Amino acid sequence: MNQSDVFFLVMILIGLSTLTVIVWQLVRSRRGGRDDGHSGNWWEGPWDDDRKN
């Protein structure tokens, strides 16, 4: 195993890890089963509650 083989394996590992984290975040945000009345999406902040009054 030379240096280019190790570099290739490290890049594949980093790519798979990044893809796994992105997919996990998408699945978690779509599930949104929290009990505090918010869906858990990053674009829905506390400013949404002000317009309901």
Secondary structure as GFF3:
##gff-version 3
##sequence-region A 1 53
A	DSSP	alpha_helix	3	31	.	.	.	ID=ss1
A	DSSP	alpha_helix	47	50	.	.	.	ID=ss2
###
